[in-house]
Amino acid sequence: MDEEKPVFPAFPYKPYPIQLDFMNALYRSLENGGIAMLESPTGTGKTLSIICSALQWLVDRKQLQNGNPENKSGPDDEPDWMRSFVLNTETKASEKKEKRASFRKNNFNRKEKQEAFRDIETKETKVLKSNNGFEGMDDEEFLMEEYESEGENGGKLKRKSGEDSGSSSSEDDDDDKEEQRLKVYFCSRTHSQLSQFIKELRKTKFASELTSVCLGSRKNFCINEDVLKLGTSTRINERCLELQKSRKKECCKVTKTKNLGLKGRVRRTKASSGCPMLRSRKVEKEFKSEISQQGPLDIEDLVHIGRELGTCPYYGSRNIVPKADLIVLPYQSLLSKSSRQSLGLSLKDNVVIIDEAHNLADSLISMYDAKVTLSQLDCLHSHLESYLKRFQNLLGPGNRRYIQTLMVLTRAFLQILCHGKNASNSEPFCPAEGTESSFEFSMAINEFLFCLNIDNINLVKLVYYIQESNIIHKVCGYGDKLAPEKVSASKGIEGSSLSGFQSLLDMLLSLTNKDSDGRVIVSKTRPSSEGQKGGYLKYVMLSGEKIFSEVLDQAHAVILAGGTLQPIEETKERLFPSLQPDKLHFFSCGHIIPSENILPIAVSHGPSGHPFDFSYNTRTSSIMIEELGLLVCNLVTLIPEGIVVFFSSFDYEALVYNSWKESGILARIMKKKRVYREPRKSTEVKLVLREYNDTIEELSHTDPKSSHNGAILLAIVGGKISEGINFSDGMGRCIIMVGLPYPSPSDIELIERVKHIESIGCASISKTPKLSAPTQCFNGDAQAGLSILRSCKHRGKQYYENLCIKALNQSIGRAIRHINDYAAILLVDGRFSSNPTERRSSHLTSKLPQWINAHLVSSTKNYGEVHRLLHQFFKFHKDKVK
């Protein structure tokens, strides 16, 4: 019996065959479960196809789950995971109710004991307080609760009376029931891509049939103006959590007052009452009701509703999660385990769709990097020292021992940042010494710990202590009180002491990983002109297999989607190397545009005949920059509307721009097109793009004989413009790629990843001793980095080349966004050229998207031939419009 193909009635128009193939492939992948990689070029309606296929599958599964008689498949046809999903719902709910009842009972008994002893205070404690100057002072608020260690796995707090460890909500039963709903998680890299997804979702019938919610960061959602003024994400997060903590304390005081039968009102202050956007439960329910009625909303819509009602859209959107069928969220919120736990997201037996997955491996492992700066360590060491000196006689042995351990660690970290590998923990620490030198090197975890003589410290136990105790807020609170002027100065640079302590905790947690999972980078720079100490310790995660397996093992299906996913071997080897080849489904489709709408050309020579070579050692030569300028001068007279020129870095773009300005080339370009440049600040990108677009629109309606015929935008590969921005129609009639955008060989993190991947390749390709990964030490020098890269012969070399090609593909894919769009793509570098009769699979152009590579003019005799091809291409489309 032939397999019946699914129908996609939600698609707003008749899909093209390519789109139908993509939707069928996605539907089958969701049916089969496991992991799949689906590639669809930009401009083919990929987002809409994902929505219509994935949500149709979701609706079909819900009908099966509810036993809809209209479905042909009976219960016996359901997969095992679905039957388990339905049968275990009731069992799991009852187990949770039992746990909650037990918790309430134990909590009630504990409260009775607390009430009995709440007014008891020993004479010894009173004497200690008097001797240490607590009488008439408010330092007591910084005294930590006693901590008892319980073996190697952690410890427990002796809590003060009246302090509850938690509380249960009256809505728990409903939430437990809603948590069992089958969900689809869709995540992408940027908020703009998520907004585009919501926009496409509104075109379908699923907008009204399914419940969806969009999640994001506090910075994007916050409507508290006082908090927004703090600027950075770190400070906004800290302030938000502080307000929630003060709100809980206030609620606890009110509850305690009622329990004790005290009359009168509890005085609330602005500081103690929490965020004003979370004071009304009634308004929070109004927000929930409002967004459920309006259908799919993006972050901007949710913020607008939150402002109108005067309630927090960040926590309001999180409250929708249990009842949502579709959850739209950024990478970080889904792929980070701590973020999933914080948001209450369960991947168990649900579907995960990761869009723009071309750089998933690097994005994933970078989430688990950790960094603490020299200034943060200096501040923390000072805070710990002051705190221990003030409270030493009042602290119990557990707290005192852990604080002393933390001081040993911060001292050791400061030593290596000031003195490098020659640091000794036995020598007196002097932060003024060694500050003029600079260095950068990396070490394995065990080597780092042995070097600092801290390998005998139980980091797992220490991390547990920091997480379970209140040491961070107590130590930072007391330290900030002693030096308020230092606090206000540091906040503008690296955040508060709280963020510094959190950075230290992240670093300690990273050091508990396996020795082969990552590297520790020690970097020291000279002090800045403002006297700011430069230097940091950074843990760089190298292996993503363990991290991704947590997602893969829980979810029913994981879909990696994107416009350019190839080569898939690299992603497979880095994220799921143990997966059997037949367990990974890969699908790739072509483009919907006709062949005459695209003209990719490899440009090997300039107008003067000089060959183009923008490799690292030659790209800064005056001849190369001038020849590029002459090329652009010719192109602006030939190509209508908008041209986007991509450079490998901001520094190189600035060098070229200034050289053109001095030589007069820039003035020649500006006679035909207005010039715009991508700003370094991401907040200014929208303004530049708007001006660029407005200029093109304005000049397209002027006299054809006018001297100006459009605009030119100088952009950066890997910048904000190169990903997620659509240069459709006149905004991108030509994309110029200057050179091959290889990452900088002076990047120590990159070199460590290359060496790691090369070592994996050597271990799997051959068992012969001749194949070995490079072991050279790297100190951040570009030439040393190039030497290491040249020594890589296998996967390390492929990884470095793939980084370049993926960045290239993302940039040139900004143009041609729909079936009637057309554009030329110029790859300006001799390394792009190849003999058309020798279609070698090893040539780097073989890694270009197939819909571009199939039409690539891979070799031209001179610039004159390039000019002729471009003239014919744009004349054809000009006549076609007429």
N, C-alpha and C positions, 0 to 999 in steps of 0.2 A: 504493500500500500504506500503510495507516494505521500511524503510529508506535506501537510497542508500549510501553505504560506500564510503568515499573518497579514491582516489588513490594517491600514493606518488611516482611518477616516478623519483623524484630527488634523492632518496636513492641510494647510489653508489653500493650496492649489495642487494641480496635478503634478506629482513629483517627476523629475527627470529620472531616466533609468539608473544613473549613477547614484542618485539620492535613495532610490528604492533599494538598490543593492546594499547600500550602507545601512539602512534601517533594518533590512532583513538580517544582515550579519550581526548587528547589535542585539536584535531580538533573540536570535539563536544563541548568542553568547550568554545572555541573561538566563535563558532556559537551561543551558548546560551548567552554568555556574563556573567557579574557578576564576581564571584571569584571562583577559583578552586585550589585544592592542589593535585599535582601529584607526586607520589613517585616512583623512579626507582633506584635500587642499582647501585653502582659504577661498572664499567666494563660491563654495558649493552648497551653502546652507547647512553646514555641519551642525551648528547649534540647534537649529530647528529640527533637523533629522534626529538628533539625540533626544530631544524633548518628546517628539511624536512616537518614537520607538520605545524608549525606556518607560514612559508613562503609560503607553498602551499595554506594555507587558505588566506593569504594576496593576492596572485596572483588571486585566485578565486574571492575574493571580488572586486578587481580592474576590473576584467572582467565584473562583474555584474554592477559596477559603470559606466563603459564605454559602457554598452549595447551591449556586444559581442553577436552576434546571435548564436554562437556555444553553449552558455549556455542554459540549459533546463529551468532554472528558469527565469521567467519574472519579470518585475518591481513589480507586485503584491505580489511576493514571498519574496521580500526583507524585512528585519526587519525594524521597525520604525526608529531605530537609523541611519540606512544607508540612508533611504530616507531623513531624516532630515539633514544628513551630506551633501548630494548632493544639496538639495534645498537651504540650508542656505549659501552655499559657495559664491554665487554671492551677496547676501544681505550683508553678513559680509564684503566683500571686498569693496562694495560701501560705507558702513558706515565708514570704516577706511579711505577711500579717502576723505570723507567729513571732518572728524576730522583733517586730515593732512592739508587740505586746510585752515581750520579755524585757525589752529595753525600757519601756515605760514603768514596768514594775520595779526594776532595779534602780531606775532613776528616782522613783518615788521614795524607796527605802533610803537611798543616799541622802535625799533632801531632809528626811526626818532626822538622820544623824547630824546633818549640818546645822539644823535648827537647834539641836540640843547643845552644840558646842560653839555656836556662833559668837557668844559673848565671853568665851573663856580665853584668857591671855595669861601665859605663865609669867611668873615674876622674873625668871631669867631673861625672857624676851624683852620685858620692860626695861630691865637694867641695861641690856645691850643697846636698845634704842636710845636710852639716855646718854650712855657713854659715847655713842657714835653721832650724837648731835641730831637725832630725829625729832626731839621735842620741839614743837613749834615750826617744823619744816615740812615740806611736801616731797622730800626725796623718797619717802616710803613707797610711792607709786611705782618707782623703778626697781624695787626689790623683787627678785625672781622667786617664783614658787619653788619649793623643794623638789628635787628630781632624784628618783631612786633608779639605779641601774639594775637591769634584770638580764644578766648574761650577755651573750654576744649579739642578740637580735634586737636589742633596744632597751627601753626603760619605761617608767611611768611617772606621772606627776602626782604630787600630793596637792590637790586643789584646795583652795580656801573655801570656806563656807559660802554658800550662796552663788557659786560660780558653776553654771551648768555646762556640760560638755556638748550638749546639743538639745534640740527640741524637735518635735514632730509636727507636721502640718496637718490641718484638718482635711486637706485635699489629697493626702497621700494615697488613699485607696483608689481615687479616680486616676491619679497619675500612674500608679502601678498598672492599672488596666490599659491606659493609653500607651504605655511604653512598649506594649506588645504589638503595636501596629507595624505592619511592614512598611519600611521607609526606603526612599531613594535619596542618597546624599550626592549632590553635585558640587564639586569644588573646582576653582580655578585660581590663577595666581593673583589677579588684581581685582579691585572693587569695580573698575570700569567693565571688566569682562563679566562679572556677576550681574551688573546692571543690564548688559546686553542680553544675557540669558533670560532675565525677567521680562525684558521687552519682547523677546521672541515667544516666551511662554504665554503672554497675553493674547497672541494671535490664534491660540488653539482653544479647543473646547475644554481642555484640562484646567484652564484658568478658573472656571466656575465649578468643576466637578471635584477637584482635589484641593486639599489644604496645603499651602506652601508658606515657608517663612525664610527670610534672608538674614543671616547672621554676619556680624562684622566686629571690628575692634571697638574698644571704648572711645578711642580718639575720633572715629568716624561717626559714632552714635551719640556722644555726649552733648547735652543741651544746657548743662550747667555752665554759665558764662564764667563764673569764678574759677572753675576747674579748667575750662578750655584755655584760659589765659596762660596756664602753665606751659603750653606749647608742645613739649615732647610727649611721645607715647608713654615713656617710662614714668614721668612725673604725673601724667593724667591717671595712669593705672594705680599708682601709689595713693594719690589723693582720693580716688574713688573707693579703694579698699579701706582707707582710713575712715571715710565717712560711713561706710557700712558697719565698720567695727564700732564706731561711736554710737551708731543707731541701735546696734544690738545691746550695747551696754546700757543705754537709756531704757530700752524695753525691759531689760533685766531688772533695773532699779524700780521701774513702775510696778512690775510683777511682784517683786519682793515687798514693796510698800503695801500693796493690796493684801498679800498673804499675811502680813503682820498686823493688818487691821488698822493701819495708820490713816488718819484723815488729812484732808488738805491736798493741794496740788503739788506735784513735783515740778520744780522750776527747771525749765529747759533753756539752754542757750543755743546760739547759732552753731557753735562748735560741737556741742554734744548731741544735737538732735539729728544728725545725719544729713544726707543730701535732701534738699527741699523737693526734689523731683520724685522722691519715693515715700512721701508722708501719707498719701491717701490711697487706701486699698480700693476705694470706690472708683477713683480715676484710673487706677491700673486696670480694673475690670472693664471700664469704658474703652480703654486703649485696645484691650484684647478683643472686645466686641467689634470695634471699629475696623480693625485690620482684617477680621474674619469676614466682614461684609464686603470689603473692597477688592478682594481677590489678591493676585500676586503683586507685591510691593517691593521695590528696591530700597536700598539704604536711605536715599534722599527722601523717598515717600514716607518711610517710617519716622525719620527725623522730623519731617514737616508735621505729621500727626502728633508726635510727641510734644512738639512746641505748642501746638494749638491746645492740647489738653493739659499741658503742664506736667507731664509724667515722663519717666525715663524710657526711651525707646530701646536702650541696650538690654535692660532686664526685662522689658516688656516683650521683646522679640524672643528672648530665651524661654519665656513662659509658654510660648506657642509650640515649642519643640515636641513635647509629648504627644500632641494631637496632630502633628503635621505628617503629611504623606511625603512631601518633597522638602528637603532642607538644602538651601543654597548657601555656601559658605566658602571662605578663602582657605588656601592650602594649610596654613598654620593651625587653624582651628580643628581641622580633621586629622592631619597627619601627626600632630604632636600629642602624645599620650596624655600629658598633663592638661592640655587644652581640652581634649575630649572629656576627661574626668571633670574638669571645672564646669563645662557646659552641660554635662549630663548626657552625652551622646553615646548610644550603644550601637555598635556595628554588628552585633550578633545576628546572623542570618539576614542581614539587610544588603542593599546594593550600594556600591561606591563607584561613582563615575568621576574620574580625574581628567579634566580638560587641560589643554596646553601642557601635555605630559612629556614634551621633548627634553626638558631638563629636570625631570622628576628626581633622578638619583642625587644630583648635586643639591637641589632644593631641599630634599628630605634630610640629608646628612647635615646640611648647614643649620637646620633647626636645632640640632643637638650639639652645636659648638658652644663653647663657654669662654668668656673673656673677663679678666679682672685687671684693672690698670694699676700702675704704680701709685698714683694719687689716691685711689680708692683703698689700697692696702695700707698706705701711710695713715690715712684717716681712721681706718678700722683698728689698726694696731694701737693708735693713740686712744681711741674710744674704749677698747678693751682694757688697756692699762689703767685709765682713769676709773673705769667701773670697778675693776678688781680692787684698786686702792681704796675706793670709797666703801665698798660693801663686803670686803674680805671677811670681817668678823661675823657678819650676819648670814653669809651664804653657807649652805650645807656642803658637805664634801663632794657630792655629785656635781653640782653647778660649778664649784670652785675648780675641780679637776678639769672639766671640759673647757672652761674659760682659759685656764692656763695652757691647755693643749692648743686652743685656737691662737693664742699669742705665740706659741712656738712655731706654728704654721705660717702665720702672717710675717713673723720675723724671718723665717727661712725664705719665703717668697720675695721679701724685700732685699734680702742678701743677694740672691741670684740676679735680680733685676739691676742691682747696683754694681755688682762685681763679676757677673757672668759665671762661667763654669768654675772659676777659681774661688767662688764664695764658700765660706765655711761658717757653719752655724755656731761654732765655738767662739768666733771672733766677735768683738763688740760691734753692734750695728750702728753705722753712722750714715744717715741718708745723704749728707753733704758730700761724702767721698764718692768718687767714681762717677759723678753725675755728668762730667763733660764727655766721657767716652760714649760710643754708640756701637751696638752689635745686634745681630739677629741670628738665631740658630734654633734647631729643633731637637727634641729628645723623645725617646719612647717613655711610656709611663713609668716603668720600673727603673729605668736609668735616671729619670728625673727624681724619683723618690729616694733612690740610693745616693744620688749626688748631694741631696740636701740633708741626708741622714734622718729622714722622717719615715722610712719604710716600716718602722716598728709601731706606727700609729694606726689604730683601727679606724679607717676612714668611714666604713659602713656604719659603725656604731656612732661615730661623731655626726655624720649626716643625719641619722635618725634623731639624734638629740636636738639638733638645730631645728629640724622640721616639727618635732613634737613639743618642744619647750617654747617659751616666749622670749628667748634670749635676743632675737633680732630687734624687737621693738623696745625692750628694756635697755639694752646697751646703747642703741642708736638714740633713743629718747634722752637718756642721761647725758650722752656725749654731746648731742646737739644743744642741750640746755646749758652746758658749760661754755660752749663756744658758738654762740648764735651768729656772730659775724662771719665765722669760717663756714658755717652752714649755708648762709645766703650766697657766699661767693662760690662755693662748690656746686650749688644747684644749677647755676647757669652753664656749667661746663660739663659735668659728668653725672648729673642727677644727685639725689640726696644720699645720705649715709645708708639709708634703707636699701636703695638700689645697689650700693656698693657691697653691702652684706649679702644681698641676694646673688650678686655676681660671684662672690666668694663661695657661696653654697653651691652654685652651679658648677664651679670649677672643681670643688671637692667631690661632687657627685660624679663628674666626668672622670676623675682619677680612680674611680672604683670600677671602670670598664676593664675589659681584657686588654693586655699589653699590646696586642696586635690591632685593636679596634681603632686606635687613633694616635696622634702625636701631640706633644706639648711644644708650643712655640714660645721662645723667650725673646722678646724684642725690646731694645732700649735705644731711644733716640735722645738727642741733645735737648736740654730745656728750651722751651719756646721763649720768644722775646718778652712775654708777660710773666716769665718765671715758672710757668706750668711744667711740672715734671713729665717727661715723655717716656713711656715704656709700658709694657703689658705682658701678661701671661695669657696664652690662648690655647685651649684644647680644640684640636681639629679632628672631628670624627671622619674616619676613612671608610668604614664599612656600614652599608645601609641594609644589609640582609636581615639582621635581627629586628631592626625597627620596622621594616616593611612587612615582615612575617606576622607581626601583631595585627596588622590590618587584614592581610591575606587570609590568615587562619580563622578570623572571626566572621568576615563577610561571606555572604552567599556567592557574590560575584563582584569582581573588581575590573572595571573597564578603564584602560588608558587610552585616551583619545587625543588627537592632535592633527595639525596640518602636515608636520614633518617629524615622524617618529623614527624613521630609519637613520642609521643602522640600528636595528632592534637588538642585535647580539650584545652590545655594550650594556643596555638597560637590563637585559636578562641576566648577564653575568654579575652585575653589581647589586641587583635587588632580589632576584630569585634564582641563584645559580643551581640549586638542587632540583629545580622543577624539570620534570621530564619534557622533552620536546613536543610530544603529542598532547601535552596538557595545556600548551599555550596556543591560543587561536589568534592568528594575525590576518588582518584584512586591509587592503589598500585599494583605493579607487582613483580614477583619473579626474581630470578637470572638465567642467561643463562648457568651457569657452571654446569657440572654434579656433583652429590653428592659425588663422590669419590675424587673430587679435593679440598675439604675443610675438615679440622679436627679441630674443636673448642673444647677445653678441659678446664673444671674448675679444677684448680690445688689447692688443699686444704692443702697439706702437702709437705714438702721439703724432700730431700734425707736422712736427719737424723731423719725424723719422726716428726719434730716440725711442729705444725699447723701454717699456714700463716694467719696473722691478721695485715693488714696495715692500721688500723684505726688511727685517728689523735693522740691518746694518746700512741699507742704502736709501731708505725712504725719506730721510731728512736732508738729502743732498739738494742743493739749489736747482740743479738741472732737472731732477725728478719733479720738484714742486712747480717749477716754471712750465714744464711740459704738460703737467696736469692742468694748470691754469689756461694754457692755450687750447687744450681740449675742451674745457668748459666754455671758453669764449666762443668757440665754433658751435657748440651744441645749443647755446641759448638763442642763437639766431635761427636755428633749424627746428627746435622742438617747441611746440605750443604749450601754453598754460604752465603747469607745475612740474618742477624737477626736484627730486630729493637725492642728495649726495650723502652717502654714508662713509664715515671715517672710523678708524679702529679705536680711537680714544679721544677724549676731550683735549688732552695735551697736544696730540698731533693735529687736530682740527684747528686749534689756536695757532700753532706754528704755521700751518698752511695759510690761514686767513691773514695773519700779520705779514707774511711774505708777499701775498698777493696785493695787500694794501700798499706796501712800500714800492713794489714794482709797477704799480698802475694797472695790473690785471683786474683787480677788483672793480676799479672804476669802469673798465670796458664791459665787465659782466653786468654792472648795474645800469648801463645804458639800455639794456634789453629786458632785464628782469630785476625786480627788487629782491634783495638778499635778506634772509632770515637765518638765525642760528639757534640751535637747541640750547636752552639754558641749563646750567648745572643744577639749579634748584627745581625740583619736580613740581613745586607749587606754581611755577611760572610757565610751565609747558602749555597749559590750556590757552593762555593769553597769546603766546607766540603762534600756536596752531590756528587760533581764530583770526589773527591778523593775516597770516599766510593764506588762509582760505578766502577771506574777504577780499584780499588783493587780487587773487585769481578770478573770483566772481566779478569783481569790478572791471577788470581789464578785458574780460571776455565779452563784455557788452559795449566796449569802446570801438572806435574806428579801426578797422584792420590795418590801416596805414600808420597807426600810432607807433611811436618808437618802442614802447614797452609792450611785451606780449605775455606777461605772466610773472611768476616768482620762482625763486630757487631757495630751498631749505637745506642747510648744512646740519646733518644729524649724526648721531653716534651709535655704533653697533653696541647693543647691550644696554642702551639708554632707554628712557621712557618712550621715546618715539618709535623705536625699533620693534616693540612688542605691544600688541593690543590696539594700535592706532591704524585706522583704515584710510588709505590714500586712494579712494576710488575716483574714477572719472578724472576731471581736470586737476585734482590735487596730486596725482601721481602718473603723469603721462610718460615719465622716464625715471627709472631708479638707477643710480650710478653707485656701484660698489668699488671703493678705492682700496685695492690690495686685498689680501687675505687676512681677515680679522682674527689672527691667532692671539690668544691671551698673552700677557706680558711674561717673559721668562724670568723676571725678577720677583714674581709672586711666590713667596715661600710656601704658602698653603697649596697652590696649584702644583708645585714641584713635588710636594709630599704625596699628593693624591696620584700623580703620575707614577711615582716610584712604587706606591702601594699597588696600583693596578697592574703595573709591569711585573711585580713579584707574583701576583695571582696568575698572570698569563704564563710566566715561566714555569710555575708549578704544575699547570694543567696541560701545557702544550707538549712538554717533553720531560723525561726523567733524567736526561743526560746532564752531567755537571757543567757542560759548556754554556748552557742557557741559565743566566743569572740576572737578577734585577740589579740596577745601579745602586751602589752603596755609598757614593760620594756624599760628604757633608756639604750642606748648602747654607750659605750665609746671606742670601738676598741679592747677590751680585748677578746681573743679567747674563754676563758671559758664562759664569759658572752654571747658571740655569740652562743656557743653550747647550753647554757641554753634556749635562745630564740628559737633556731631551734627545740629543744625537745618539747617546749610548743606548737609548730604548729602541728595541727592534720589534717588539710584539705589541701587546695590548696597551702599554703605556703610550707608545707612538700613535696607535689608533685612537686612543682616548683624546690625546692632544689635538689630533687632526679633526676628530668628530666635534670637539668643542667649537672649532673654527667653522666647520661646515654648518652646524646647527645654528650658530649665530648668523651666518651668511643667509641661510634659508629663511630664517625669521625676518630678516631685514628686507630681502627682495620680495618676500611674500606680502608686503604691505600694499602692493598695487594689485590691480585686476580683482575686484571684489564681487563682480556679478557677471552674468553671461554676456552682456553687451559692452562690458568694459574692455579697454585695450591699453597696452603700454609696452614700452621698450625697456629692456634690462641690459645694462652695460656692465660687464665684469672687467674692470680695468687693471690688468696685471698680466705679464707674459706667462705666468704660471697657470693661468686659466686656459691657455691655448693648447691645442693638441692636433695631431694629424687626423683628419676625419676618416682616413682609410684604416687607421689603427684604433679601433674602439676598445681600448684597454680598460678592463674592469677596475684596475688598480689606480687609474687616474682620478684625481680628486673630484673632477666634474661628474664622475659616475655616481657620486653621493648627492648630487643635486636632485630636487624633486623630479620625478619622471616626466611630468607635464611640462617642465622647463627643459630638461636635458634632451627630450625628444626633438625639440625645435632649436637647440643651441647651434649658432654659427660658431664653431669651435676654432676656426682659423681664418684670418684675413691677411691679405698681402701687405696692406698699408692702411693708413687712416682714410684715404680716399674711398676705399671700398666700404668702410664703415659708414662714411658720410652718405654714400649712394644708397645703401640699404635703408638707412634712417629716412632719407628723403622720400623714397618709394613707399615706405610703410605709412608715414603720416600723410602723404598725398592721397594714398588709397582711402584712408579713413576720412579725410576731409571731403573727398569726392563722394564717399558713401553717405555722409551726412547730408550733402547737398541734394 
